[in-house]
Amino acid sequence: MLGMVEYNGQLSGQAYVVLTVICLLLVMGFSWCFYRAIKAAGQEADEQLPDEV
């Protein structure tokens, strides 16, 4: 079975590393999405021509 877990109220070093990596990935992902949205909003849309039948 699993061993007994003792919790002393603090995270381990490995847990802080994982938490930091996840937070960095979230911040980088949101930043990338925000950058793409701003870039797309700043572009001029091409003129829409009617379809020829």
DSSP file (Angstrom, degrees, kcal/mol; ACC not computed):
  #  RESIDUE AA STRUCTURE BP1 BP2  ACC     N-H-->O    O-->H-N    N-H-->O    O-->H-N    TCO  KAPPA ALPHA  PHI   PSI    X-CA   Y-CA   Z-CA
    1    1 A M              0   0    0      0, 0.0     2,-0.1     0, 0.0     0, 0.0   0.000 360.0 360.0 360.0-179.8    0.0    0.0    0.0
    2    2 A L        -     0   0    0      1,-0.1     3,-0.1     3,-0.0     2,-0.0  -0.449 360.0-112.1 -77.0 150.8    0.9    3.6    0.0
    3    3 A G        -     0   0    0     -2,-0.1     2,-0.2     1,-0.1    -1,-0.1  -0.291  41.9 -83.8 -76.5 167.0    3.2    5.0    2.7
    4    4 A M        -     0   0    0     -2,-0.0     2,-0.5     1,-0.0    -1,-0.1  -0.528  42.0-141.1 -73.0 135.3    2.0    7.5    5.3
    5    5 A V        -     0   0    0     -2,-0.2     2,-0.6    -3,-0.1    -1,-0.0  -0.868  10.3-160.4-101.9 125.4    2.0   11.1    4.1
    6    6 A E        -     0   0    0     -2,-0.5     2,-0.6     2,-0.0    -2,-0.0  -0.927   4.8-161.8-106.1 122.8    3.1   13.7    6.6
    7    7 A Y        +     0   0    0     -2,-0.6     4,-0.1     1,-0.1    -2,-0.0  -0.910  13.2 179.4-107.6 120.2    2.0   17.3    5.7
    8    8 A N        -     0   0    0     -2,-0.6    -1,-0.1     2,-0.4     3,-0.1   0.240  57.7 -97.1-104.8  13.4    3.9   20.1    7.5
    9    9 A G  S    S+     0   0    0      1,-0.3     2,-0.3     0, 0.0    -2,-0.1   0.534  94.2  92.4  89.4   5.8    2.0   23.0    5.9
   10   10 A Q  S    S-     0   0    0      0, 0.0    -2,-0.4     0, 0.0    -1,-0.3  -0.945  71.7-118.2-132.9 154.0    4.6   23.7    3.1
   11   11 A L        -     0   0    0     -2,-0.3     2,-0.1     1,-0.1    -4,-0.0  -0.550  33.0-115.0 -84.5 155.1    5.1   22.6   -0.5
   12   12 A S     >  -     0   0    0     -2,-0.2     4,-1.8     1,-0.1     5,-0.1  -0.325  30.0-103.5 -80.0 170.7    8.2   20.7   -1.5
   13   13 A G  H  > S+     0   0    0      1,-0.2     4,-1.9     2,-0.2     5,-0.1   0.885 122.5  52.9 -62.3 -39.9   10.8   22.1   -3.9
   14   14 A Q  H  > S+     0   0    0      1,-0.2     4,-2.4     2,-0.2    -1,-0.2   0.881 106.4  53.1 -63.8 -38.5    9.5   19.9   -6.7
   15   15 A A  H  > S+     0   0    0      1,-0.2     4,-2.5     2,-0.2    -1,-0.2   0.887 108.0  50.6 -65.6 -38.1    5.9   21.2   -6.1
   16   16 A Y  H  X S+     0   0    0     -4,-1.8     4,-2.3     2,-0.2    -1,-0.2   0.877 109.7  50.8 -66.2 -36.7    7.1   24.8   -6.4
   17   17 A V  H  X S+     0   0    0     -4,-1.9     4,-2.4     2,-0.2    -2,-0.2   0.942 112.6  45.4 -65.3 -47.0    8.9   24.0   -9.7
   18   18 A V  H  X S+     0   0    0     -4,-2.4     4,-2.4     1,-0.2     5,-0.2   0.922 113.5  49.9 -62.3 -44.6    5.8   22.4  -11.1
   19   19 A L  H  X S+     0   0    0     -4,-2.5     4,-2.2     1,-0.2    -1,-0.2   0.889 111.5  49.2 -61.3 -40.7    3.6   25.3   -9.9
   20   20 A T  H  X S+     0   0    0     -4,-2.3     4,-2.4     2,-0.2    -2,-0.2   0.909 111.2  48.8 -65.8 -43.3    6.0   27.8  -11.4
   21   21 A V  H  X S+     0   0    0     -4,-2.4     4,-2.4     2,-0.2    -2,-0.2   0.918 112.1  48.4 -64.2 -43.7    6.1   26.0  -14.8
   22   22 A I  H  X S+     0   0    0     -4,-2.4     4,-2.2     2,-0.2    -1,-0.2   0.916 112.2  48.8 -63.4 -43.5    2.3   25.8  -15.0
   23   23 A C  H  X S+     0   0    0     -4,-2.2     4,-2.5    -5,-0.2    -1,-0.2   0.902 111.3  50.0 -63.8 -40.6    1.9   29.4  -14.1
   24   24 A L  H  X S+     0   0    0     -4,-2.4     4,-2.7     2,-0.2     5,-0.2   0.904 109.9  50.9 -64.5 -40.9    4.5   30.5  -16.7
   25   25 A L  H  X S+     0   0    0     -4,-2.4     4,-2.3     2,-0.2    -2,-0.2   0.903 111.2  48.6 -62.9 -40.7    2.7   28.4  -19.4
   26   26 A L  H  X S+     0   0    0     -4,-2.2     4,-2.6     2,-0.2     5,-0.2   0.933 113.3  46.1 -63.9 -46.5   -0.6   30.0  -18.5
   27   27 A V  H  X S+     0   0    0     -4,-2.5     4,-2.3     1,-0.2    -2,-0.2   0.918 114.5  47.6 -64.1 -43.5    0.8   33.5  -18.6
   28   28 A M  H  X S+     0   0    0     -4,-2.7     4,-2.4     2,-0.2    -1,-0.2   0.892 112.5  49.9 -65.6 -39.0    2.6   32.8  -21.9
   29   29 A G  H  X S+     0   0    0     -4,-2.3     4,-2.3    -5,-0.2    -2,-0.2   0.924 112.8  45.1 -65.2 -45.7   -0.5   31.3  -23.4
   30   30 A F  H  X S+     0   0    0     -4,-2.6     4,-2.4     2,-0.2    -2,-0.2   0.880 113.1  51.6 -66.2 -37.0   -2.7   34.2  -22.5
   31   31 A S  H  X S+     0   0    0     -4,-2.3     4,-2.6    -5,-0.2    -2,-0.2   0.915 110.0  49.1 -64.4 -43.0   -0.1   36.6  -23.7
   32   32 A W  H  X S+     0   0    0     -4,-2.4     4,-2.5     2,-0.2    -2,-0.2   0.920 112.4  47.8 -62.7 -44.2    0.1   34.9  -27.0
   33   33 A C  H  X S+     0   0    0     -4,-2.3     4,-2.2     2,-0.2    -2,-0.2   0.912 112.6  48.8 -63.2 -42.5   -3.7   34.9  -27.4
   34   34 A F  H  X S+     0   0    0     -4,-2.4     4,-2.4     2,-0.2     5,-0.2   0.907 111.2  50.6 -63.6 -42.4   -3.9   38.5  -26.5
   35   35 A Y  H  X S+     0   0    0     -4,-2.6     4,-2.6     1,-0.2    -2,-0.2   0.921 111.1  48.2 -61.3 -45.1   -1.1   39.4  -29.0
   36   36 A R  H  X S+     0   0    0     -4,-2.5     4,-2.4     1,-0.2    -1,-0.2   0.884 111.6  50.0 -64.7 -38.1   -2.8   37.5  -31.8
   37   37 A A  H  X S+     0   0    0     -4,-2.2     4,-2.1     2,-0.2    -2,-0.2   0.912 112.8  45.9 -67.4 -42.1   -6.2   39.2  -31.0
   38   38 A I  H  X S+     0   0    0     -4,-2.4     4,-1.4     2,-0.2    -2,-0.2   0.904 113.4  50.0 -66.5 -40.6   -4.6   42.7  -31.0
   39   39 A K  H  X S+     0   0    0     -4,-2.6     4,-0.5    -5,-0.2    -2,-0.2   0.911 112.6  46.6 -64.0 -42.5   -2.7   41.9  -34.2
   40   40 A A  H >< S+     0   0    0     -4,-2.4     3,-0.7     1,-0.2    -1,-0.2   0.855 110.6  52.6 -69.0 -35.1   -5.9   40.6  -35.9
   41   41 A A  H 3< S+     0   0    0     -4,-2.1    -1,-0.2     1,-0.2    -2,-0.2   0.779 106.1  54.8 -72.0 -25.6   -7.9   43.6  -34.8
   42   42 A G  H 3< S+     0   0    0     -4,-1.4    -1,-0.2    -5,-0.1    -2,-0.2   0.580  88.6  97.0 -84.9  -9.3   -5.3   46.0  -36.2
   43   43 A Q  S << S-     0   0    0     -3,-0.7     2,-0.4    -4,-0.5    -3,-0.0  -0.516  77.6-119.1 -82.3 148.3   -5.4   44.6  -39.7
   44   44 A E        -     0   0    0     -2,-0.2     2,-0.2     1,-0.0    -2,-0.1  -0.708  30.9-123.4 -82.5 133.2   -7.5   46.1  -42.5
   45   45 A A        -     0   0    0     -2,-0.4     2,-0.1     1,-0.1     3,-0.1  -0.518  26.4-110.1 -76.2 143.3  -10.0   43.7  -43.8
   46   46 A D        -     0   0    0     -2,-0.2     2,-0.2     1,-0.1    -1,-0.1  -0.396  41.5 -95.0 -68.2 149.8  -10.0   42.9  -47.5
   47   47 A E        -     0   0    0      1,-0.1     2,-0.6    -2,-0.1    -1,-0.1  -0.487  38.1-130.1 -67.6 131.6  -12.9   44.3  -49.5
   48   48 A Q        -     0   0    0     -2,-0.2    -1,-0.1    -3,-0.1    -3,-0.0  -0.752  23.0-161.1 -88.1 120.3  -15.6   41.7  -49.8
   49   49 A L        -     0   0    0     -2,-0.6     2,-0.1     1,-0.1     3,-0.1  -0.741  25.8-103.6 -98.1 147.4  -16.6   41.3  -53.4
   50   50 A P        -     0   0    0      0, 0.0     2,-0.1     0, 0.0    -1,-0.1  -0.397  42.0-104.6 -67.4 146.8  -19.9   39.7  -54.4
   51   51 A D        -     0   0    0      1,-0.1     2,-0.4    -2,-0.1     0, 0.0  -0.467  32.7-122.5 -70.2 141.5  -19.7   36.1  -55.7
   52   52 A E              0   0    0     -2,-0.1    -1,-0.1     1,-0.1    -3,-0.0  -0.696 360.0 360.0 -86.8 137.5  -20.1   35.8  -59.4
   53   53 A V              0   0    0     -2,-0.4    -1,-0.1     0, 0.0    -2,-0.0   0.411 360.0 360.0-101.3 360.0  -22.9   33.5  -60.5
